[in-house]
């Protein structure tokens, strides 16, 4: 027998006015992804075909490469789900509907919901959870036998219903054949004057259809995001989840509460992440490397046994090879630091290649902007076993040969041959008695 068909609809059309932001709620950044992207990734793990994202007109171009449906006017969740109908034309399988602000939802939990739906042969299945303080969540109303009767929004609930602790997650699975007629029957008979997706559940129950409920054990996997406070809470849940996976895989994270690591970052076993470290994008940390404390690395490659920090910023394109070092108050961008090479402190290295075994003195800068307008940035090449002095500047394009030395305070504008000493500064002149004479005057 062939597997039952599955489609997914992610509802990401709400404006999120409680975020107090010009950015639509579902597009707010959250640990390297946008809020709705976390939901899309969780739903994608079930392999739905198609996967449709419902957006507002203003955000219709925010999901490149995805099947996008537009809710033209904010007429409620029922209208938002109906907006996906054209994309699902002719589809007769199960439809997973997920709110786009449930950033902490997991593929595993969605799979359990889907399994419950299919096992019960239900027209619809609701994902619920329990809260001590349900607040503004819609309440799950059951009959005396425990079967679902309705979902009642908090604004429309009676005092008795408001005392219920089981609430609606706004995540469902529907039989597509039953969903579309139920959506067509919706009426805006509520305090908001909107078309509620929750009312399709009541409609199906009234029609004698089987409606199931799957209750999530952990509310933190299900709660949505409506305010920046809740956005921060969701970020903490995701941070802890990511860090736990890395630690179980063999990475040491000294203080997981202060290490913020994007889901796309790779950590090899036996690397160490010190407190207050932020790793973003496609950053990769190899075995034996130590990063932090107080380090930010974005799209950087940190090689075996390399050491980064404290107070260091590795920008995109940075590669530290094995046993390399980027020390205190160092910023590196689009540069390769060779094996065993060191940039110990207070330097900026941009658009440069540094050979193995080289030591960069304190306060060095590679100046990569051209002298003339319109010319591209230059690149600085520093060879193997070079020793630079303190307060050196390298004006690109410039090449320093292997085993060369650079005098302290030198601004290097020309290539330096291998095994040479380069000094580019004015000769010191001492004017004895100068200060005394000025005082006497």
C-alpha positions in Angstrom: 0.0 0.0 0.0 1.2 3.5 -0.7 1.7 6.0 2.1 -1.1 8.4 2.7 -0.6 11.8 1.1 0.3 14.8 3.3 0.2 18.5 2.6 1.2 21.3 5.0 0.0 24.9 5.4 2.0 27.3 7.5 -0.1 30.3 8.5 2.2 33.3 8.5 -0.1 36.2 7.5 -0.7 37.9 10.8 0.8 41.3 11.4 1.7 40.7 15.0 0.7 44.1 16.4 1.8 43.1 19.9 5.4 42.9 18.7 5.3 46.7 18.4 7.3 46.5 15.2 7.3 47.6 11.6 8.6 44.1 10.8 5.8 41.4 10.4 5.9 39.1 13.3 6.7 36.0 11.3 9.8 37.6 9.8 11.5 38.5 13.1 15.0 36.9 13.4 15.4 34.1 15.9 18.7 32.3 16.3 19.8 32.6 12.7 16.4 32.0 11.1 13.2 34.0 10.9 10.3 33.0 13.2 8.3 31.3 10.5 11.4 29.5 9.1 11.6 27.4 12.2 8.0 26.2 11.7 8.6 25.5 8.0 11.7 23.4 8.8 9.7 21.4 11.4 6.9 20.7 9.0 9.3 20.0 6.1 10.7 17.1 8.2 7.4 15.2 7.5 7.9 15.4 3.7 4.7 17.2 2.8 3.9 17.8 -0.8 3.0 20.6 -1.2 4.1 22.8 1.6 2.3 26.2 1.4 3.1 29.3 3.3 0.2 31.8 3.7 1.4 35.4 4.0 0.1 38.9 3.9 0.4 40.9 0.7 3.3 42.9 2.1 5.3 39.7 2.8 4.4 37.7 -0.3 8.0 37.9 -1.6 9.6 36.9 1.7 9.6 33.2 1.0 11.6 32.7 -2.2 11.5 29.2 -3.6 8.4 28.2 -1.6 4.8 27.8 -2.6 3.2 31.0 -1.3 -0.5 31.8 -0.9 -1.6 35.4 -0.1 -4.4 36.3 2.4 -5.5 39.6 0.8 -7.2 40.9 4.0 -6.7 40.0 7.7 -10.1 38.2 8.1 -9.0 35.6 10.6 -7.3 32.2 10.7 -10.1 30.4 8.9 -9.7 32.8 5.9 -6.0 32.4 6.0 -6.3 28.6 5.7 -8.8 29.0 2.9 -6.2 31.1 1.0 -4.2 27.9 0.5 -7.0 26.1 -1.3 -5.8 27.0 -4.8 -2.3 25.6 -4.0 -4.0 22.4 -2.8 -6.4 22.1 -5.7 -7.3 18.4 -6.2 -5.4 17.3 -3.1 -7.3 14.6 -1.2 -5.0 13.6 1.6 -4.2 14.9 5.1 -3.5 18.6 5.6 -1.3 19.7 8.4 -2.1 23.3 9.4 0.6 25.0 11.6 0.6 28.5 13.0 3.7 30.3 11.8 4.7 31.6 15.2 5.2 28.2 16.9 9.0 28.4 16.5 9.7 25.7 19.1 7.5 23.0 17.4 9.4 19.9 16.5 9.1 17.4 13.6 8.7 14.6 16.2 5.7 16.3 17.9 4.0 16.9 14.5 4.6 13.3 13.6 2.9 12.2 16.8 -0.1 14.4 16.0 -0.3 13.0 12.4 -0.1 9.4 13.7 -2.9 10.1 16.2 -5.0 11.6 13.4 -4.5 8.6 11.1 -5.0 6.0 13.8 -8.3 7.6 14.8 -9.4 7.9 11.1 -10.5 11.4 12.1 -11.8 14.3 10.1 -9.7 16.6 12.1 -7.2 16.3 15.0 -6.2 19.1 17.3 -2.9 19.5 19.1 -3.6 20.7 22.6 -1.5 21.4 25.7 -2.1 22.4 29.3 -1.1 25.7 31.1 -1.6 26.7 34.7 -2.3 30.2 33.4 -4.0 29.8 30.0 -4.3 33.5 29.4 -5.5 34.4 25.9 -5.3 30.8 24.5 -8.5 29.2 23.1 -9.9 26.6 25.5 -10.5 23.0 24.6 -14.1 22.1 25.6 -14.9 18.4 26.1 -18.1 16.6 26.8 -18.7 14.3 29.8 -17.1 11.4 28.1 -13.9 13.4 27.4 -14.6 13.8 23.6 -13.9 17.2 22.0 -16.9 19.4 21.7 -15.5 22.7 20.6 -12.6 25.2 20.8 -13.7 28.5 22.3 -11.5 31.6 21.9 -10.8 33.4 25.2 -12.6 36.5 24.1 -15.8 34.4 23.5 -15.5 32.0 26.4 -17.8 31.9 29.4 -16.4 32.2 33.0 -16.6 28.4 33.3 -14.7 27.9 30.1 -12.0 30.4 31.1 -11.3 28.2 34.1 -10.3 25.3 31.8 -6.5 24.6 31.5 -6.4 22.6 28.3 -5.8 25.0 25.4 -5.5 25.0 21.7 -2.1 25.2 20.0 -3.6 26.4 16.7 -2.0 23.3 15.1 -4.2 20.7 13.4 -4.4 17.9 10.9 -7.5 17.8 8.6 -8.9 15.5 6.1 -8.7 17.7 3.0 -12.1 16.5 1.7 -13.7 17.6 5.0 -11.7 20.8 5.5 -12.8 22.9 2.5 -16.6 22.6 3.0 -16.1 23.4 6.7 -14.2 26.5 5.9 -16.9 27.6 3.4 -19.5 27.4 6.2 -17.6 29.7 8.6 -19.3 32.9 9.8 -17.7 35.8 11.6 -20.0 35.4 14.7 -17.5 36.2 17.4 -16.1 39.2 19.3 -13.4 39.7 16.7 -15.7 39.6 13.7 -13.3 37.1 12.1 -13.5 33.7 10.5 -12.0 31.4 13.1 -10.3 28.2 12.0 -11.3 26.8 15.4 -14.9 26.9 14.4 -14.3 24.3 11.8 -13.8 21.8 14.6 -17.1 22.7 16.2 -18.7 22.4 12.8 -17.3 18.9 12.2 -18.3 17.7 15.6 -21.9 19.0 15.0 -21.9 17.1 11.7 -21.1 13.9 13.5 -17.5 13.7 12.3 -14.8 12.2 14.4 -12.4 14.8 15.8 -9.4 13.7 17.8 -7.1 15.5 20.2 -3.4 14.9 20.8 -2.1 16.5 24.0 1.6 17.6 24.0 3.4 16.8 27.2 5.8 19.8 27.1 4.1 23.3 26.6 7.5 24.8 25.6 7.3 22.9 22.3 4.0 24.3 21.4 3.5 27.9 22.7 3.3 30.6 20.1 5.1 34.0 19.9 3.1 37.2 20.1 5.4 39.6 22.0 9.1 40.2 22.2 9.0 38.7 25.6 7.7 35.5 24.1 10.2 35.8 21.3 13.0 35.8 23.9 11.5 32.8 25.7 11.3 30.9 22.4 14.9 31.7 21.7 16.0 30.3 25.0 14.2 27.1 24.4 15.8 26.7 21.0 19.2 27.7 22.4 19.0 25.0 25.0 17.8 22.4 22.5 20.7 23.1 20.1 23.3 23.2 22.9 22.1 20.0 24.3 22.5 18.2 21.0 26.0 19.5 20.6 27.0 18.4 24.1 25.5 14.9 23.6 27.6 14.7 20.4 30.8 15.4 22.3 31.3 19.2 22.3 32.0 21.0 25.6 29.9 24.1 26.2 31.0 25.5 29.5 27.9 27.6 30.2 25.0 26.6 27.9 22.9 29.5 29.1 25.3 32.1 27.6 26.3 30.3 24.4 24.1 31.2 21.4 24.7 28.8 18.5 22.8 28.9 15.2 21.3 25.6 14.1 23.5 25.7 11.0 26.8 25.7 13.0 28.9 22.6 13.1 30.8 21.6 16.3 33.2 18.6 16.2 33.6 16.5 19.3 36.2 17.7 21.9 36.0 21.3 20.9 35.3 23.8 23.8 32.9 26.7 23.7 33.5 29.2 26.5 30.8 31.5 28.1 29.3 34.4 26.2 30.1 33.0 22.8 27.9 33.6 19.7 28.4 31.3 16.7 26.4 32.2 13.6 25.7 31.0 10.1 27.9 28.3 8.6 30.6 28.6 11.3 32.5 25.3 11.8 34.6 24.5 14.9 37.0 21.6 14.6 38.1 19.1 17.2 40.3 20.4 19.9 39.6 24.1 19.2 38.7 26.5 22.0 36.4 29.5 21.3 35.7 32.2 23.8 34.9 33.7 26.2 33.1 36.7 24.6 33.6 35.7 21.0 31.4 36.3 17.9 32.0 34.2 14.9 29.9 34.3 11.7 30.5 32.0 8.7 34.0 31.3 10.0 36.1 28.1 9.9 38.0 27.4 13.1 40.5 24.6 12.6 41.8 21.8 14.9 43.3 23.1 18.2 42.8 26.7 17.1 42.3 29.2 19.9 39.9 32.2 19.6 39.3 34.9 22.2 38.6 36.4 24.5 36.8 39.4 23.0 37.3 38.4 19.4 35.2 38.9 16.2 35.5 36.5 13.3 33.6 37.8 10.3 32.5 35.9 7.2 35.2 34.3 5.2 37.6 33.8 8.1 39.6 30.6 8.2 41.9 29.7 11.1 44.0 26.6 10.2 45.2 24.1 12.8 46.8 25.5 15.9 46.2 29.1 14.8 45.3 31.8 17.2 43.1 34.9 17.1 43.4 36.6 20.5 42.0 39.4 22.6 40.3 42.3 20.8 41.1 40.9 17.3 38.8 41.3 14.3 39.4 39.1 11.2 37.4 39.2 8.0 37.7 37.3 4.7 41.2 36.1 5.7 43.1 32.9 6.1 45.4 32.5 9.1 47.8 29.6 8.4 48.8 26.7 10.6 50.3 27.7 13.9 50.1 31.4 12.9 49.1 33.9 15.6 47.2 37.2 15.7 47.4 37.6 19.5 45.9 40.9 20.3 44.4 44.2 19.2 44.6 43.8 15.5 42.4 44.0 12.4 43.1 41.5 9.7 40.9 41.9 6.6 41.3 40.4 3.1 44.6 38.8 3.9 46.5 35.5 3.8 48.9 34.8 6.6 51.4 32.0 6.3 52.1 29.2 8.8 54.1 30.1 11.8 53.8 33.8 11.4 53.3 36.1 14.4 51.4 39.3 14.0 52.4 42.0 16.6 50.0 44.0 18.6 48.0 46.7 16.9 48.5 45.6 13.3 46.0 46.6 10.5 45.7 45.4 6.9 44.3 48.4 5.0 42.4 46.8 2.2 40.7 49.9 0.6 42.4 51.2 -2.6 44.1 54.5 -2.9 42.0 55.4 -5.9 38.2 55.6 -6.2 36.6 52.9 -8.2 39.4 50.3 -7.8 38.5 47.0 -6.0 39.8 46.2 -2.5 43.4 44.9 -2.4 44.7 41.8 -0.6 47.6 41.5 1.8 49.7 38.4 1.6 52.1 37.7 4.5 54.3 34.7 4.1 55.6 31.9 6.4 57.4 32.6 9.7 57.1 36.4 9.4 57.5 38.6 12.5 55.7 41.9 12.4 56.2 44.6 14.9 53.8 46.5 17.0 51.6 49.1 15.3 52.2 48.0 11.7 49.9 48.8 8.8 49.9 47.0 5.5 48.4 49.0 2.6 47.0 46.5 0.1 47.9 45.1 -2.3 51.1 44.2 -0.7 53.1 41.0 -0.2 55.5 40.1 2.6 58.0 37.3 1.8 58.7 34.3 4.0 60.9 34.9 7.1 60.7 38.7 6.8 60.7 41.0 9.8 58.8 44.3 10.0 60.0 47.1 12.2 57.7 48.6 14.9 55.5 51.4 13.8 56.0 50.8 10.1 53.4 51.5 7.4 54.2 49.0 4.6 53.1 50.1 1.1 55.6 48.1 -1.0 56.4 44.4 -1.2 59.0 43.1 1.2 61.4 40.4 -0.1 61.9 37.1 1.9 64.3 37.2 4.9 64.3 41.1 4.8 63.8 43.7 7.5 61.4 46.4 6.4 61.4 49.7 8.3 59.0 52.4 7.0 58.9 55.3 9.5 60.5 58.6 10.2 63.8 58.5 12.0 63.5 59.5 15.7 64.9 62.9 16.6 65.5 64.0 20.2 65.6 67.8 20.9 67.2 68.0 24.2 66.1 70.8 26.5 63.0 71.6 24.3 60.4 71.4 27.1 62.5 73.5 29.6 63.0 76.2 27.0 59.2 76.3 26.3 58.4 76.7 29.9 60.9 79.5 30.3 59.4 81.3 27.4 
